[in-house]
Each structure stands twice: as C-alpha cells, then as structure tokens.
Amino acid sequence: MIDFDPSGVNKLIHSPIRLGIMTILNSLEEVSFNYLKERLDVTDGNLSSHIEKLEEAKYIKTRKTFINKKPHTSYRITEKGRKAFRGYIELLEGIIKGEYKHEDSNNPNS
C-alpha cells in the first residue's frame, strides 16, 4: 500500500467543470464551445474561464475558424492533457481499489 498524499491530486483537472471538459475532450476528437456549454450547463463566461486555465496548462488546444461566415471555436485535448487526465483517473482508480493508505495520528485504529 502507498501513503496517500492529497497534494498529488491534479487540482487543475479536479474542478468539476474542468473535469467535465477533459472527460468530453478525452472521448471526442474535437468539440465546439457551444457543445461544451450545453453539455456542462454553464454560462459563456464560466466556460471561458475554465477553458483558459486548461489552455494555459497546454492541456487543450483551441481552433478558431469560420463556418458560413460565422466564427466557430472548437477544442481538442493535447497529448500533455491526455497524459495528465490519465494520471488523474489512475489516481482515482487507485483510491477506489484501496491501493492507498492514510494514517491518522488522531485515529487509534489507523
């Protein structure tokens, strides 16, 4: 068993909205801003701020194009993002499988 260290949890991905973004992008090749907005049920501004954080970390890549003379923004996960997401999921799987221990000096049963 490995000691569980909460600081090892990827806090960038751990946020519910960013976790949703990464989950969707890990499953689909490329998605539009509107698709993410509808699936995650968030406002434009809220989604934009979470996307910006993932972009800054280079976890996702933005593509801006025009479709029928209208701007279209889409996103895809980068290799760095995919690796970070896999690491996050593997950590959660390890927790679920009981591969981590947690010693609590205040708990005589640990």
C-alpha positions in Angstrom: 0.0 0.0 0.0 1.1 3.5 -0.8 0.7 6.5 1.5 -2.0 8.8 0.0 -0.8 12.4 -0.5 -3.7 14.7 -1.3 -1.3 17.2 -2.8 -0.7 14.7 -5.6 -4.3 15.3 -6.9 -4.2 17.4 -10.0 -6.1 20.4 -8.8 -6.4 21.8 -12.3 -8.4 18.8 -13.5 -10.2 18.2 -10.2 -12.5 21.2 -10.6 -15.9 19.8 -11.6 -16.2 21.9 -14.8 -12.7 21.3 -15.9 -13.1 17.6 -15.2 -16.2 17.7 -17.4 -14.2 19.4 -20.2 -11.4 17.0 -20.0 -13.7 14.0 -19.9 -15.5 15.1 -23.0 -12.4 16.0 -24.9 -10.7 12.7 -23.9 -13.7 10.9 -25.6 -14.2 13.0 -28.6 -11.7 14.2 -31.2 -12.9 17.9 -31.3 -15.9 19.7 -29.9 -17.3 23.2 -30.2 -17.6 25.8 -27.5 -21.4 25.5 -27.7 -21.3 21.7 -27.3 -19.3 22.1 -24.1 -21.6 24.8 -22.9 -24.7 22.8 -23.4 -23.3 19.5 -22.1 -21.9 21.1 -19.0 -24.8 23.5 -18.4 -22.6 26.6 -17.8 -22.5 30.2 -18.9 -20.2 31.5 -21.6 -18.1 33.4 -19.1 -17.8 30.4 -16.7 -16.8 28.0 -19.5 -14.3 30.5 -21.0 -12.5 31.0 -17.7 -12.1 27.2 -17.2 -11.0 26.7 -20.8 -8.4 29.5 -20.4 -6.9 27.7 -17.4 -6.7 24.4 -19.4 -5.2 26.3 -22.3 -2.6 27.9 -20.1 -1.5 24.5 -18.9 -1.4 23.3 -22.5 -3.9 20.6 -21.7 -6.2 21.7 -24.6 -5.8 23.4 -27.9 -8.2 25.9 -29.4 -9.1 26.2 -33.1 -10.9 29.2 -34.4 -12.5 29.1 -37.9 -15.4 30.4 -39.8 -18.4 28.4 -40.8 -20.8 30.1 -43.2 -19.1 33.4 -42.3 -19.7 32.9 -38.6 -16.9 32.4 -36.1 -16.6 28.8 -34.8 -14.4 27.9 -31.9 -13.5 24.3 -31.2 -11.2 22.4 -28.8 -9.2 19.3 -28.6 -7.1 17.6 -25.9 -3.4 17.8 -26.3 -1.0 14.9 -25.6 0.1 16.6 -22.4 -3.6 17.0 -21.4 -4.3 13.3 -22.2 -1.4 12.2 -20.1 -2.5 14.5 -17.2 -6.1 13.2 -17.5 -4.9 9.6 -17.5 -2.8 10.2 -14.4 -5.7 11.8 -12.6 -8.0 8.9 -13.4 -5.3 6.3 -12.4 -5.0 8.1 -9.1 -8.8 7.9 -8.5 -8.8 4.2 -9.6 -6.1 3.5 -7.0 -8.1 5.2 -4.3 -11.2 3.1 -5.2 -9.2 -0.1 -5.3 -7.7 0.7 -1.8 -4.2 1.0 -3.1 -3.5 3.9 -0.8 -3.4 4.1 2.9 -4.0 7.0 5.1 -2.6 7.2 8.6 -4.3 9.5 11.0 -2.4 10.1 14.2 -5.7 11.1 15.9 -7.3 7.8 15.0 -6.2 4.9 17.1 -7.5 2.4 14.5 -5.1 3.6 11.8 
